[in-house]
Amino acid sequence: MNIHALRLFYYVAETGSVTKAAAKLRISQPAVTSQIKKFEKDLGLPLFTPSGRGVSLTPFGMELAKQAGNFFTYEEQIDEFIEDYRQGRIGKIRIAATYLPANFLIPSWAARFKARYDQIEVVITTTNSRQAFEQLNRHEADVAIYGGGLEGRPENMDWVELFEDELWFVVSPSHPFANRSVTLAEMMKEPFIMREEGSSTRERLFSLCRTYDLKPPQVALQFNGLNEAIRSVMAGYGANFVSSLVVREYVERGLLARVWVEDIHLTNNLAICTRSNEQQSAIVQQFIEICKQYPTEV
């Protein structure tokens, strides 16, 4: 099917005149007439029949004009869809997030994003750092939002760093170490409530032990969620090593207590990650801008 010839025919049928169609399409009248005749020959069916001084559509021509009208209307809809997608007015964004940003930052970011771009679908997957990066690499996510250390970060990703916060050791207020200063060796003798393997905070704690040539702590309880681990410590058992963003309110309310570990000061970096050397869609750019405008809003 010659789409260009079909378009010429449709305009002639709609305007009822070769002259008007040629003017609308900004091409010469002889060119329109010539291409319509060739189109009829290619189809093997007549489109027009002489009628007085002009021409009229044949029955086949009338039916084809209807079908062409539907076709070009749908073509316009596709063009509008493409432009809306290009401009970031419609579409989908898939976010793979580690537990810290997923629980404490993304709800606010997603709400602000949807308020501005309500036609965009937002899909959020909460997972650990390793799996978030894997999803991004496999193109199963458009962005990964990460809370953790900068050491060992994947080289094939671009990072937009938003802010950093401190990592705290916390225990129950009734724990002997509550609000005290202890050595790292003493702290590592306590049972810990930790996230699963692949958690960046867990890996950083174990790396800290290797740096100071200490045996890593006993992981007495392991959870796949951040809140569950915190609640267990609040219940009075074990210790945790966690972002201050997560536990600051609990510490201020007296539900948890800090433990100051001598000579240890670590920070957590919150960052948005995308695949390197890849042009980001308007949707991804818009979401990143929201995050940059309200980086620490909980």
Secondary structure as GFF3:
##gff-version 3
##sequence-region A 1 298
A	DSSP	alpha_helix	3	15	.	.	.	ID=ss1
A	DSSP	alpha_helix	18	25	.	.	.	ID=ss2
A	DSSP	alpha_helix	29	43	.	.	.	ID=ss3
A	DSSP	beta_strand	48	51	.	.	.	ID=ss4
A	DSSP	beta_strand	54	57	.	.	.	ID=ss5
A	DSSP	alpha_helix	59	86	.	.	.	ID=ss6
A	DSSP	beta_strand	91	97	.	.	.	ID=ss7
A	DSSP	alpha_helix	99	104	.	.	.	ID=ss8
A	DSSP	alpha_helix	106	116	.	.	.	ID=ss9
A	DSSP	beta_strand	120	126	.	.	.	ID=ss10
A	DSSP	alpha_helix	129	137	.	.	.	ID=ss11
A	DSSP	beta_strand	143	148	.	.	.	ID=ss12
A	DSSP	beta_strand	157	171	.	.	.	ID=ss13
A	DSSP	beta_strand	181	182	.	.	.	ID=ss14
A	DSSP	alpha_helix	184	187	.	.	.	ID=ss15
A	DSSP	beta_strand	192	195	.	.	.	ID=ss16
A	DSSP	alpha_helix	200	211	.	.	.	ID=ss17
A	DSSP	beta_strand	219	223	.	.	.	ID=ss18
A	DSSP	alpha_helix	226	234	.	.	.	ID=ss19
A	DSSP	beta_strand	239	243	.	.	.	ID=ss20
A	DSSP	alpha_helix	244	252	.	.	.	ID=ss21
A	DSSP	beta_strand	257	261	.	.	.	ID=ss22
A	DSSP	beta_strand	267	275	.	.	.	ID=ss23
A	DSSP	alpha_helix	282	293	.	.	.	ID=ss24
###
